[in-house]
């Protein structure tokens, strides 16, 4: 390297110059020439390394900047403006198409009961989740179990969430309190236990995130009710693809630190992109619940299932809450 030349003592260079002035053996001159060429070759390679373009790996592992998080915040801000504008447009009746709120006046009691039961189960899920989170928070043994970062605990947690949800959905619905309701409570309790460590961020912060989530969910639900019935039902395909992107980004951000450019980009997609995605999922699932409540046959062999319908908007709400809490806690600027 060029810097190595700076460490050659001056008296050595003077000695070399003086030695070349008097007769020297061919071996000494050859050694001196080889050494000089080695220095020149090392310096040339170092200079070419500095001038060449960085590789893709070097760019990905470079220190993170603010670009990813700035774009993420801009995405959320833009989506918020679009949502507020759409809410004003449809809420003020400026659309010529009929929405669910317009048809609600002529709904039969069966449809009203289905939607009411669905949102009762939704509220019950939130209460059960909050209760489970508080119970786990007060148990040091459970908190130690939920805060482990080993592969075994992570796989077990994911398996418990997915497995409990599949069991709750697979059991046929019957009115009253039965096996399906028990599985539904277990699923809500598992989710509460998983998010319990996030309460260590502080009660005031968690309360703010809960209030913000309530505002977002309330506004999006109102938008879905006021908008035309099929306005958001056509988003199933794009939402599924977006869910795949957020899922892969979430896995990648678990392995790559957010201090690198690639890690920061993946974390921003999982955080801000996930917030926008699950907000859109809430619009889609809300209109799907209304559509099912309106079209499900009254005397069908399989009755209308308010538990399964409530789980979809419940999971949307939990994902929105987790991301809002992460942003409020400073997770939206993890370049540290």
C-alpha positions in Angstrom: 0.0 0.0 0.0 1.0 3.6 -0.4 0.9 4.1 3.3 3.6 1.5 3.8 6.1 3.8 2.0 5.7 6.3 4.7 7.1 3.8 7.3 10.4 3.4 5.4 13.1 5.2 7.4 14.7 8.2 5.7 18.2 7.0 6.5 17.5 3.8 4.5 16.6 5.7 1.4 19.7 7.8 1.8 21.7 4.7 2.3 20.3 3.2 -0.9 21.1 6.4 -2.8 24.6 6.4 -1.6 25.1 2.7 -2.3 24.0 3.1 -5.9 26.8 5.7 -6.4 29.5 3.1 -5.7 30.1 -0.4 -7.2 27.7 -3.0 -5.8 27.2 -6.6 -6.4 24.5 -7.7 -8.8 22.7 -9.6 -6.0 22.1 -6.4 -4.0 20.9 -4.5 -7.0 18.5 -7.3 -7.9 17.1 -7.4 -4.3 16.7 -3.7 -4.4 14.8 -3.8 -7.7 12.5 -6.6 -6.6 11.7 -4.7 -3.4 10.9 -1.5 -5.3 8.7 -3.3 -7.7 6.9 -5.0 -4.9 6.1 -1.7 -3.3 4.9 -0.3 -6.6 2.7 -3.3 -7.3 1.1 -3.1 -3.9 0.5 0.6 -4.3 -1.1 0.1 -7.7 -3.4 -2.6 -6.4 -4.4 -0.5 -3.5 -5.2 2.5 -5.7 -7.2 0.4 -8.1 -9.2 -1.0 -5.1 -10.1 2.5 -4.0 -11.1 3.6 -7.5 -13.2 0.6 -8.5 -16.9 0.5 -7.9 -18.1 -1.3 -4.7 -19.5 -4.8 -5.2 -23.2 -5.6 -4.4 -22.2 -7.3 -1.1 -20.2 -4.2 -0.1 -23.2 -2.0 -0.9 -25.6 -4.2 1.0 -23.4 -4.4 4.1 -22.4 -0.7 4.0 -23.4 1.5 7.0 -27.1 2.3 6.9 -28.3 5.8 6.0 -31.6 7.5 6.6 -33.0 6.8 3.1 -34.9 3.6 4.0 -36.6 5.1 7.1 -37.3 8.3 5.3 -39.0 6.5 2.5 -40.9 4.4 5.0 -42.2 7.4 6.8 -43.2 9.0 3.5 -45.1 5.9 2.6 -47.1 5.9 5.8 -47.7 9.7 5.5 -48.9 9.3 1.9 -51.2 6.4 2.8 -52.6 8.4 5.7 -53.5 11.3 3.4 -55.1 9.0 0.9 -57.1 7.3 3.7 -58.3 10.6 5.2 -59.3 11.8 1.7 -61.2 8.6 0.9 -63.0 8.8 4.3 -64.1 12.3 3.6 -65.1 11.5 0.1 -67.2 8.4 1.0 -68.3 9.6 4.4 -69.8 12.8 3.1 -71.8 10.9 0.5 -69.9 12.3 -2.5 -69.9 8.9 -4.2 -72.7 7.8 -6.4 -72.3 4.2 -5.4 -74.2 2.6 -2.5 -72.2 1.5 0.5 -72.9 -0.8 3.5 -73.9 2.1 5.6 -76.6 3.0 3.1 -78.0 -0.6 3.0 -77.9 -1.0 6.8 -81.3 0.6 7.1 -82.9 -2.3 5.3 -80.8 -5.1 6.8 -82.8 -7.9 8.3 -82.2 -8.7 11.9 -80.2 -11.8 10.9 -77.6 -9.7 9.2 -77.4 -7.3 12.1 -77.0 -10.1 14.5 -74.1 -11.7 12.5 -72.2 -8.4 12.3 -72.9 -7.7 16.0 -71.6 -11.1 17.1 -68.5 -10.8 14.9 -67.5 -7.6 16.6 -68.4 -8.9 20.0 -65.9 -11.7 19.5 -63.4 -9.2 18.1 -63.7 -7.1 21.3 -63.5 -10.2 23.4 -60.3 -11.2 21.7 -58.7 -7.9 22.5 -59.7 -8.1 26.1 -58.4 -11.7 26.4 -55.1 -10.7 24.7 -54.7 -7.7 27.1 -55.4 -10.0 30.1 -52.9 -12.6 29.0 -50.2 -10.0 28.4 -50.7 -8.6 31.9 -50.7 -12.1 33.4 -47.4 -13.0 31.7 -45.9 -9.6 32.6 -46.5 -10.4 36.3 -44.9 -13.8 36.1 -41.1 -13.7 36.0 -40.9 -17.3 34.8 -43.2 -16.7 31.8 -41.5 -13.4 30.9 -38.1 -15.2 30.9 -39.6 -17.9 28.7 -41.1 -15.4 26.2 -38.0 -13.2 26.1 -35.6 -16.0 25.1 -33.9 -15.5 21.7 -33.0 -19.1 20.9 -34.1 -20.8 17.8 -36.2 -23.3 19.8 -38.2 -20.7 21.6 -38.8 -18.7 18.3 -40.0 -21.8 16.5 -42.1 -22.9 19.4 -43.7 -19.4 19.6 -44.5 -19.4 15.9 -45.9 -22.9 16.0 -48.1 -22.0 19.0 -49.6 -19.0 17.3 -50.2 -20.7 14.0 -51.4 -24.0 15.6 -53.8 -22.3 18.0 -55.3 -20.2 15.2 -55.7 -23.3 12.9 -57.4 -25.2 15.7 -59.8 -22.3 16.5 -60.8 -22.0 12.8 -61.2 -25.7 12.2 -63.8 -26.4 14.9 -67.4 -25.9 13.7 -69.2 -23.0 15.2 -72.0 -23.5 17.6 -73.9 -20.9 19.7 -73.0 -20.7 23.3 -69.7 -21.5 25.0 -68.2 -24.7 23.6 -65.0 -26.1 22.2 -64.6 -23.4 19.5 -64.9 -20.6 22.1 -62.3 -22.3 24.3 -59.9 -22.6 21.3 -60.6 -19.0 20.4 -59.7 -17.8 24.0 -56.5 -20.0 23.9 -55.5 -18.4 20.6 -56.0 -14.9 22.0 -54.1 -15.8 25.1 -51.1 -17.1 23.1 -51.0 -13.8 21.1 -51.1 -11.9 24.4 -48.2 -13.9 25.8 -46.2 -13.3 22.6 -46.6 -9.5 22.8 -46.2 -9.3 26.6 -42.5 -8.4 26.4 -43.4 -5.3 24.4 -45.1 -3.9 27.6 -41.6 -3.4 29.1 -41.4 -0.3 26.8 -43.5 1.4 29.4 -47.2 1.8 30.2 -47.7 5.3 28.8 -46.1 4.3 25.5 -48.2 1.2 25.2 -51.3 3.2 26.1 -50.5 5.7 23.4 -50.0 3.0 20.9 -53.3 1.4 21.9 -55.1 4.7 21.4 -53.5 5.4 18.1 -54.4 1.8 17.0 -58.0 2.4 18.1 -58.1 5.6 16.0 -56.6 3.8 12.9 -58.9 0.8 13.2 -62.0 3.0 13.8 -61.2 5.2 10.8 -60.5 2.3 8.5 -63.6 0.5 9.6 -65.7 3.6 9.0 -64.1 3.9 5.5 -64.9 0.3 4.7 -68.5 0.7 5.8 -69.0 4.0 3.8 -67.2 2.9 0.7 -69.0 0.8 -2.0 -69.4 -2.8 -0.9 -66.9 -4.2 -3.5 -64.4 -1.4 -3.5 -61.8 -3.2 -1.5 -62.9 -6.8 -2.1 -60.8 -6.9 -5.3 -57.5 -6.4 -3.4 -57.1 -10.0 -2.4 -54.4 -10.8 -4.9 -52.2 -7.8 -4.4 -52.6 -8.0 -0.6 -51.4 -11.7 -0.7 -48.3 -10.7 -2.7 -47.6 -7.8 -0.3 -48.0 -10.1 2.6 -45.3 -12.4 1.1 -42.9 -9.4 0.7 -43.5 -8.3 4.3 -43.1 -11.8 5.6 -39.7 -12.3 3.8 -38.6 -8.9 5.0 -39.4 -9.7 8.6 -37.4 -12.9 8.4 -34.5 -11.1 6.7 -34.5 -8.3 9.3 -34.2 -10.9 12.0 -30.8 -12.0 10.6 -29.4 -8.8 9.2 -28.7 -5.9 11.6 -30.5 -2.6 10.9 -27.1 -0.8 11.0 -26.4 -2.1 7.5 -28.0 -0.8 4.3 -29.7 -4.0 3.4 -30.8 -4.7 7.0 -32.3 -1.2 7.3 -34.2 -1.6 4.1 -35.7 -4.9 5.1 -36.6 -3.6 8.5 -38.2 -0.5 7.0 -40.3 -2.7 4.7 -41.4 -4.9 7.5 -42.3 -1.9 9.8 -43.7 0.8 7.6 -44.7 -1.4 4.7 -46.4 -3.8 7.1 -48.3 -1.0 8.7 -49.8 0.1 5.4 -50.4 -3.5 4.3 -52.3 -4.5 7.4 -54.3 -1.3 7.2 -55.4 -2.3 3.7 -56.1 -5.8 5.0 -58.5 -4.3 7.6 -60.4 -2.6 4.8 -60.6 -5.8 2.8 -61.6 -8.0 5.8 -64.2 -5.6 7.0 -66.0 -5.5 3.7 -65.6 -9.3 3.5 -67.3 -9.7 6.9 -70.2 -7.5 5.7 -70.5 -9.4 2.4 -70.6 -12.7 4.1 -73.1 -11.5 6.7 -75.4 -10.3 3.9 -75.1 -13.3 1.6 -74.7 -16.3 3.9 -77.9 -18.5 3.7 -80.0 -18.4 6.8 -80.7 -22.2 6.8 -77.3 -23.4 5.5 -75.8 -26.6 6.6 -72.8 -24.7 7.9 -73.9 -21.7 10.0 -72.3 -18.3 9.8 -69.2 -18.3 11.9 -68.6 -15.0 13.7 -65.5 -16.4 15.5 -63.6 -17.1 12.2 -64.6 -13.7 10.8 -63.5 -11.9 13.9 -60.0 -13.5 13.9 -59.2 -11.9 10.6 -59.8 -8.3 11.8 -58.3 -9.2 15.2 -55.0 -10.2 13.6 -55.0 -7.1 11.4 -55.4 -5.0 14.6 -52.6 -6.8 16.5 -50.2 -6.3 13.6 -51.1 -2.6 13.4 -50.6 -2.1 17.1 -47.2 -3.8 17.2 -45.9 -1.6 14.4 -47.3 1.6 15.8 -45.7 0.7 19.2 -42.4 0.0 17.5 -42.5 3.3 15.7 -43.3 5.2 18.9 -40.5 3.5 20.8 -38.0 4.7 18.2 -37.9 1.5 16.2 -38.5 3.6 13.1 -34.9 5.0 13.4 -32.8 2.1 14.3 -29.6 3.3 12.6 -27.5 3.2 15.7 
